[in-house]
Amino acid sequence: MTGGRRPHQKSRTGCMTCKRKKIKCDELKPSCQYCVDRSIQCTYASAKSVSPNRRSRTPNGLMTPSAAASTPSSLMLSPAVLSHHITAGRQWNLCDLELLHFYTASTSLTFSNAPERRHVWQYVVPKIAFSHEFLLHGLLALSALHLSRISPERKDSLRANASAHHATALPMFRAALESIDSLNCHACSAFGTIIAVYEWASSEHTRGLFFANGKSPSEADTVEWVQLLRGSGGIVRCYYEEIIKGPLEPILHWDNAAEHEAESNPTEAAKFLALEQLWNATGVSVSAVEVDSLNEALRWLKIIYTIIATPHNNQDPASAALSWPVRVPSLFFLMVNNRQPAALILLSHFCLLLNKVEDFWWVRGMSRRVLQEINEALGEEWETWIGWPLQDLVLSEFRNQHSAETIQPALATPNIF
């Protein structure tokens, strides 16, 4: 017997990105998992044959028989199974099946890095959606947006498809809220997160993320995604005992011990104390009830920032960051919409949370857009008050530039606006 390493066959058919980075490519098509996870375009040099034992996808994104054979039957969502579940209510087409497959194979894995939370979004939420059509449309809308990021040649059609599913889902969701009960509270709760992620992802290169009417503020208006997300938070509070004992428990779990520790020992306490002086010591015109609202919003900002910044805790950073708009008082968003400087400055510090979860495709670029929107609304006289989130954004983008996982334009100057 001769010694030496066991012979193995080198992969010569990987995508161009994996070849360039000299990493092993799983050769899934139309996009390998590495490119899907990072929302970058996946291209292959040529359409060579792939071993029949390897997981693969057909050109329309559906799993091949060989892929089905390697997937546990209890977890697999094959076209036949999908068709059986979603034929009622409307005429579903092959594109819908492609989007649902893409959701379960890729998009569902981009809500969290925690395996138990990924499992819920990948398998549990689609199962709930089969009984609640508004949630199913929400999943398809988000899947279409995600797919459009990595398939630019189909961007227009996929974004149109996303808009159509989104427009169909909203009135159904509102109707469900009017008759909320123990049967649909799980679906309504999941949809609240879906709608927020969708709005953020679809707002690429646009403004108006927190301002309802652009330059025409109105006390009565708050942007729709904020209303829906906060409405979802209200559902969780009203049906907490029902939901927390149900299938969504892993993604709704909140670490109370971490919260108490963060409130007692906040990270960057001096900087947050300086921010509080804006409405306590500078003479900014705010009423007593508005001060209470600002203090509560700041309290939760300190808690969540500390939780996310603390390594090795059990709280998911993305869900923690997304919970801040739900936890702040309603009056705070009315102050934001009225362009009150104190509220806008505090909102700019929400970007400290966004910068820490910038690696998620649906958050990427959000912090820059929010800060740019706030900076233009405030004017030069308030710029020193948003210095911390601006500096943090520059550092975050600098880190991403030098990461092999993210491609960002080079910073020309620290003055990002």
Buried (B, 14 or more C-beta within 10 A) or exposed (E): EEEEEEEEEEBEBBBBBBBEEEEEBBBBBBBBBBBBBBBBBBEBEEEEEBEEEBBBBBEEBBBBEBBBEEBEEEEBBBBEEBEEBBEEEEEBEEBBBBBBBBBBBBBBBBBBBBEEBBBBBBBBBBEBBBBBBBBBBBBBBBBBBBBBBBBEEBBEEBBEBBBBBBEBBBEBBEEBBEEBEEEBBBBBBBBBBBBBBBBBBBBBEEEEBBBBEEEEBEEEBBBEBBBBBBBBBBBBEEBEEBBEEBBBEBBBBBBEEBBEBBBEEBBBEEBBEEBBEBBBEEEBEBEEEBBBBBBBBBBBBBBBBBBBBBEEBEBBBBBBBBBBBBBBBEBBBBBBBBBBBBBBBBBBBBBBBBBBBBBBBBBBBBBBBBBBBBBEBBEEEBEEBBEBBBEBBBEBBBBBEEEEEBEBEEEEEEEBE
